């Protein structure tokens, strides 16, 4: 189960990095996948950079904690960060997007993040095998 949680956590941290980069570099091509039909133009297109940086920061925060071996702290951050896709889901629903996109992309992402957070938080610390702890230390 620990290996599954590790893979899931890394994927959940890498995905926002890719989405964020797409929004930063080519927001108008990435935007249709978000779920809102009309996208800002002109000065309002600055939204793409804001969304891109938000997603990149989220992914980097998760990866940094996880890379430092802070699995429980990563679980706490993952649970708190699930508010991002929940809010995205609400925005899509309240701005003319389809329920299928809102629930299928953003709602599912939030649910998977919460499951991963739960798995990370319920893990026990890895302990050395019993036979290794009983071996005498060599001087």
Long-range contacts (C-beta under 8 A, 24 or more apart in sequence): 1-119, 2-123, 2-126, 4-119, 5-116, 5-119, 5-120, 5-123, 8-112, 8-116, 8-119, 9-62, 9-66, 9-74, 9-78, 9-116, 9-120, 10-63, 10-66, 12-62, 12-78, 12-112, 12-113, 12-116, 13-59, 13-60, 13-62, 13-63, 13-66, 14-59, 14-63, 15-59, 16-55, 16-56, 16-58, 16-59, 16-62, 17-55, 17-56, 17-59, 17-60, 17-63, 19-52, 19-55, 20-51, 20-52, 20-53, 20-54, 20-55, 20-56, 20-57, 20-58, 20-59, 21-52, 21-56, 22-52, 23-48, 23-49, 23-51, 23-52, 23-55, 24-48, 24-49, 24-52, 24-53, 24-56, 25-52, 27-51, 27-52, 33-105, 34-88, 34-92, 34-97, 34-105, 35-88, 35-92, 35-97, 35-98, 35-101, 35-102, 35-105, 35-106, 36-91, 36-92, 36-95, 36-96, 36-97, 37-96, 37-97, 38-96, 54-84, 58-84, 71-120, 71-123, 72-120, 72-121, 72-123, 74-120, 75-116, 75-117, 75-118, 75-119, 75-120, 75-121, 75-123, 76-117, 76-121, 78-113, 78-114, 78-116, 78-117, 78-120, 79-113, 79-114, 79-117, 79-118, 79-121, 81-113, 82-110, 82-113, 82-114, 82-117, 85-109, 85-110, 85-113, 86-110
